[in-house]
Amino acid sequence: MACLPAELIDLVVEQISHDMETLRSCALTCLTWNARCRYHIFHTISLNYISIRRFRTMLQSAPDIGIYVKRLVMESWAEVDTLISEHDFPALKSLEYIWSIRPIVKGHYVLCHFPTVTNLSLRSCGSIDICALILAFPYLTHLSLCGERKISYFGGKSSNVTKVNTSLECLSIEKASGDALRRVLEGFDLPCLLKIRLGQIQPGDLNTVRDLLDIRGPQLLEFGIRFSGTWGNDEESCRELVSKCHRLQTLHLDCVGCTRSLSDARETFIIAPLSRLPSTALSQLTVADNHSFSFGLDSFDALDAILCTPRFDRLKLLRIVFYDEEQELFDQWVEFYQEFMPLVHARNIVNPMIPQPSFSFDADAASLS
């Protein structure tokens, strides 16, 4: 077996990479096979307060296995924080941190132990100093923050006059706040930023979102926003939201959480921004607005009229999302869709209709890529 060409061994191991039992058996063949199987066996490791001690013992007997770990999923328990360090996983690229109930500030959390990480995802996180978080990861390209409370900035005002360059390409915040976004704008240059997803945007946050898009909108390839809260007459403010996004290829507009009439919400948060979108490269569009597209014979007229313009000639995927689980209503919705959306039939645009949110803040930040 050891005499087989390395390329052939790699092909065989790749074919069984999703079968953990077979991988473990192949790892016992010889040292050559063992090294190649370890790459897949230890690629992703999940640790909690029970498994951390067992893995710690394994590292003590075979310290070289840590170099194979590329993705680490951790629960925030004291044992996890104290029993592992960056030396255990020198090649770590993706880190997912679950149930971080303590405030996350520089110097106080296990995340600082992993400066090599490029993909970082925090789930169910508490208070976060987002600026310190970004500074702690000099090679960070994908950042996803999910939690039960708004992600906000806390701490003293930064004394830095010069902005810090970052390699951040994708930023996803499930419950964004204007102050956190403002601190990111004030503290960092974002020359590589290509994808942004923001959730729970309320009226007080809109100006900061617009400032962010005014600065970085021309370079964005993907933008997603979920509006929420009580809005007044904000159509003009929302109309200019993506007016600087000349290269945009993917756009998500979700206003399900807004307390406005269905027709007003659709016009303000979906139709108005689309009417001023300058990009002619848009290939994917997702819209969601509390079933408003499923009621009435003219539900699709405004959307259809805009999408028929030459600016949307490259549109290949139109996803209209609804939030009802009743199959009867879903069947009725499909019937309305098929009859009153001529654009889709004329241009053969794919439309997967799904009863779920228009975009999710997935724990895996890499999912944004």
Long-range contacts (C-beta under 8 A, 24 or more apart in sequence): 1-29, 1-30, 1-32, 1-33, 2-30, 2-31, 2-32, 2-33, 6-32, 9-33, 9-36, 10-36, 13-37, 13-39, 13-40, 38-65, 38-68, 39-68, 41-68, 42-68, 42-69, 43-68, 43-69, 43-70, 43-71, 44-69, 44-70, 44-71, 44-72, 44-73, 45-69, 45-71, 45-72, 45-73, 46-72, 46-73, 46-74, 47-72, 47-73, 47-74, 47-75, 47-80, 47-84, 48-74, 48-75, 48-77, 48-80, 49-75, 49-77, 49-78, 49-79, 49-80, 52-77, 52-79, 52-80, 52-83, 52-84, 53-79, 53-83, 56-83, 56-84, 59-88, 63-88, 66-90, 67-91, 70-94, 71-95, 71-96, 71-119, 72-96, 72-114, 73-98, 74-98, 74-110, 75-99, 76-100, 76-101, 76-102, 76-110, 80-110, 81-109, 81-110, 84-110, 84-113, 85-113, 86-113, 86-114, 86-115, 86-116, 89-114, 90-116, 91-116, 92-116, 92-117, 93-117, 93-118, 93-119, 94-118, 94-119, 94-120, 94-121, 94-364, 94-365, 94-366, 95-119, 95-120, 95-121, 96-121, 96-122, 96-123, 96-363, 96-364, 97-121, 97-122, 97-123, 97-125, 98-123, 98-124, 98-363, 99-123, 99-124, 100-124, 100-125, 100-126, 101-126, 102-126, 103-127, 103-128, 103-129, 103-154, 104-128, 104-129, 104-132, 104-133, 105-129, 105-132, 105-155, 106-132, 106-133, 106-135, 106-136, 111-136, 111-137, 112-136, 115-139, 118-142, 119-364, 119-365, 119-366, 120-144, 120-365, 121-145, 121-146, 121-362, 121-363, 121-364, 121-365, 122-146, 122-147, 123-147, 123-363, 124-148, 125-151, 127-152, 127-154, 128-152, 128-180, 129-153, 129-154, 129-155, 130-180, 130-183, 130-184, 131-155, 131-158, 131-183, 131-184, 131-187, 131-188, 134-166, 134-168, 134-184, 134-188, 135-164, 138-167, 139-167, 140-166, 140-167, 140-168, 141-167, 141-168, 141-169, 141-170, 141-192, 142-168, 142-169, 142-170, 142-365, 142-366, 142-368, 142-369, 143-168, 143-170, 143-171, 143-172, 143-365, 144-170, 144-172, 144-173, 144-361, 144-362, 144-363, 144-364, 144-365, 144-368, 145-172, 145-173, 145-174, 145-361, 146-174, 146-361, 146-363, 147-174, 147-175, 148-175, 149-175, 150-175, 150-176, 150-177, 150-180, 150-200, 151-175, 151-176, 151-177, 151-180, 152-177, 152-179, 152-180, 153-177, 153-179, 153-180, 153-182, 153-183, 158-183, 158-186, 158-187, 160-187, 163-187, 163-188, 163-189, 164-188, 164-189, 165-189, 165-191, 166-190, 166-192, 167-192, 168-192, 168-193, 169-193, 169-194, 169-195, 169-369, 170-194, 170-195, 170-196, 170-365, 170-368, 170-369, 171-195, 171-196, 171-197, 172-196, 172-197, 172-198, 172-361, 172-365, 172-368, 173-197, 173-198, 173-199, 173-361, 174-199, 174-200, 174-361, 175-199, 175-200, 176-200, 176-201, 176-205, 176-209, 177-205, 178-204, 178-205, 178-206, 178-207, 178-208, 178-209, 179-208, 181-205, 181-208, 181-209, 181-212, 182-208, 182-211, 184-212, 185-211, 185-212, 185-215, 190-215, 190-216, 191-219, 193-219, 193-220, 194-219, 194-220, 194-221, 194-222, 195-220, 195-221, 195-222, 195-223, 195-250, 195-368, 195-369, 196-220, 196-222, 196-223, 196-224, 197-222, 197-223, 197-224, 197-225, 197-252, 197-359, 197-361, 197-368, 198-224, 198-225, 198-226, 199-225, 199-226, 199-228, 199-361, 200-226, 200-228, 200-229, 200-257, 201-225, 201-226, 201-227, 201-228, 202-227, 202-228, 202-229, 203-229, 203-230, 203-231, 203-232, 203-234, 206-234, 206-237, 206-238, 206-241, 209-241, 210-237, 210-240, 210-241, 213-241, 213-242, 213-244, 213-245, 214-244, 217-242, 217-243, 217-244, 217-245, 217-246, 218-244, 218-245, 218-246, 218-247, 219-247, 220-245, 220-247, 220-248, 221-247, 221-248, 221-249, 221-250, 222-248, 222-249, 222-250, 222-251, 222-368, 223-248, 223-250, 223-251, 223-252, 224-250, 224-251, 224-252, 224-253, 224-254, 224-286, 224-358, 224-359, 225-252, 225-253, 225-254, 226-252, 226-254, 226-255, 226-256, 226-257, 226-357, 226-358, 226-359, 227-254, 227-255, 227-257, 227-258, 227-269, 228-257, 228-258, 229-257, 229-258, 229-259, 230-258, 230-259, 230-260, 231-258, 231-259, 231-260, 231-268, 234-268, 235-267, 235-268, 235-272, 236-272, 238-268, 238-269, 238-272, 238-273, 239-272, 239-273, 239-275, 239-276, 240-276, 241-273, 241-276, 242-273, 242-276, 242-277, 242-279, 243-276, 243-277, 243-278, 244-278, 245-277, 245-278, 245-279, 246-278, 246-279, 247-279, 247-281, 248-277, 248-279, 248-281, 248-282, 249-279, 249-281, 249-282, 249-283, 249-284, 250-282, 250-283, 250-284, 250-285, 251-277, 251-282, 251-284, 251-285, 251-286, 252-286, 252-358, 252-359, 253-285, 253-286, 253-287, 253-288, 253-358, 254-286, 254-287, 254-288, 254-289, 254-321, 254-357, 254-358, 254-359, 255-288, 255-289, 255-290, 256-288, 256-289, 256-290, 256-323, 256-357, 256-358, 262-289, 262-290, 262-291, 262-292, 262-295, 263-292, 265-289, 265-290, 265-292, 266-292, 266-293, 266-302, 267-302, 270-303, 271-302, 271-303, 271-306, 274-303, 274-306, 274-307, 275-306, 277-311, 278-311, 279-311, 280-310, 280-311, 280-313, 280-314, 281-314, 282-311, 282-312, 282-314, 282-315, 283-314, 283-315, 283-316, 283-317, 284-315, 284-316, 284-317, 284-319, 285-312, 285-315, 285-317, 285-318, 285-319, 286-319, 286-320, 286-321, 286-358, 286-359, 287-319, 287-320, 287-321, 287-358, 288-320, 288-321, 288-322, 288-323, 288-357, 288-358, 290-323, 291-322, 291-323, 291-324, 291-329, 291-333, 293-320, 293-322, 293-333, 293-336, 293-337, 294-322, 294-329, 294-332, 294-333, 294-336, 294-337, 297-336, 297-340, 298-340, 299-336, 299-340, 300-336, 300-337, 300-340, 300-341, 301-340, 304-340, 304-341, 304-342, 304-343, 307-343, 308-343, 315-347, 315-349, 316-349, 316-350, 317-349, 317-350, 317-351, 317-352, 318-344, 318-349, 318-350, 318-351, 319-351, 319-352, 319-353, 319-354, 319-358, 320-351, 320-353, 321-353, 321-354, 321-355, 321-356, 321-357, 321-358, 322-353, 322-355, 323-355, 323-356, 323-357, 324-355, 325-355, 330-355
